[in-house]
């Protein structure tokens, strides 16, 4: 299931997205896919793009970095810092595209559920609706790859 939940605050607009997925794998495996660089390389790039470099220093203050390459050779780099780490339950890290002044926040929650893991991804602090909407598409395409790791 995928949900999009924009909200507005009193004095400033908070633009975010929330996506829910059921993954057919145990929490430990899904958490590992988010915390092990070799696993991140397998799924954290949308569509036919690939991950050419991944860093996951999974500790508060540690580095998060993913460099992607599109089929056309174009490269994108995002980096951040882990703000919260609760093994097999919750990860929070910043997210900033190379060349951008906007720093957003990614929160991933892992919950054991019958048949696997309920994953909730919230990406917040977008500058506007357009940036959020682009990330909805990108995250859905990445999460489809994540699900496929255990579907056959």
N, C-alpha and C positions, 0 to 999 in steps of 0.2 A: 504494500500500500504506500502511496506517495501522497504527502500533503504539503501544501504551501500555505504558510500562515504569516502574512505581513501584519504588522501592528503599528500603531501611532502612539507616541507618548504625548504628554501635556505640552512640553516646551520644544521638544525636538523629535523628529521622526526617527523611529528605529525600524530599519528594514532588514528582515531576516527570512530564512527559509527553514523549514523542518521537513525531513524525509524519514519515513518509517519503512523498514524492510524486515522480512523474516528470512533468515539465512539458514539453510539446511546444513548446519555444522555446529559443533559445540562452541560455547563462549570462548574457551581457551584458544581454539583455532581461529575464530574470527578476530579476536583481540590480537593474536599473532600477526594476522594479515595487515593490521594497522600499525604494528610496532616493529616488525622485522623488515629491514631494508630490502632483502631479497624478495619477500612477499609483496611489498609495496610496488616493486618493479613490475610485478605481474598484472596489476590491475588499476593503479592510480593515474591513469591517463584516459581521457574519453575517446570513444570510437576506435579508429585505427591508429591513433597516436600511441606512442610507447614512452616508457620511463627509461631515460638513459642514465640517471643518477638519482639515488635516494639515500637520505641520511635520516635516521631516527634515533636520537640520543634521548631515550624515553625516561626522563627524570625532570622534575621541576627545574626550569632554567636551561634544559637541554635544547639542542637544535633540531628543528624539523626542516627538511629541504627536499624538494622534488623538482627535477628537471625533466621536462617532457619534450618529445620531438614529434611533429606531425608527419604524415605521409609525404607532405610536400617539402620536408626538411626544416620547416619553421620550428624554432625552439621557444619554450616558455619555462620560466623558473619561478617557483614560489618557495618562500621560506618563512619560518616562524620560530617561536620559542614555546616550549611546553609550559603551561601555567598550572595544570592540575593533572596528576596521574594517580588513578586508583586502579591497580591491575585487575583486568577482566571485568571492570565495571564502568570506568569513565576516563576519557582522555579530553583534555582541553588544550588547544594550542592556537597561537596567532597564525595569520595567513596574510602574506603580502607578496603580490606579484612584483617581480623585478621591474624597476622603473616606475612603480606606483607609489604614491604617498599614502594611499588608503590601507590601513591595517584592519583586517577583519578577524573574527574569532570563530574557530571550529570547535564544536563540542560533539563528542561521539559517546553514546551510552550503549552498553551491552547488557542484555538481560536474558537469563536462561528462560526458555519457553519450550513447550512441548514440540518436539521435532527440530529443535535447533536454538537459534539466537534471535531475539528481537533487537534490532539495531535502530537507534534513533540518532540521526545526524541533524544538528542545528548549526547553521552558518549565519552569523549575525554581524552587525555593524557595517552593512553595505552603504555606499554613498547614495544609492538610489535604486529605483525599481529595475532599471535596465540591467545594471550589474547583477542584481539578485537573480533576475530571470535567466541571464546567461549561465549563472552558476547552477541553477536548477537543472538545466539541460546537461551541463557537464557532469554534475554529481550523479544524475540518473544514469548516464552512460557509463561512468566509472563503476557505480554500484552494480550495474548489470554484469560487468566483468568480474566483480568480487563474487557475486552469486554463482557465476559460471565456474568458479574454482572448485565447487563441490557438486556440480550438477552433472558430472559425467566425465 
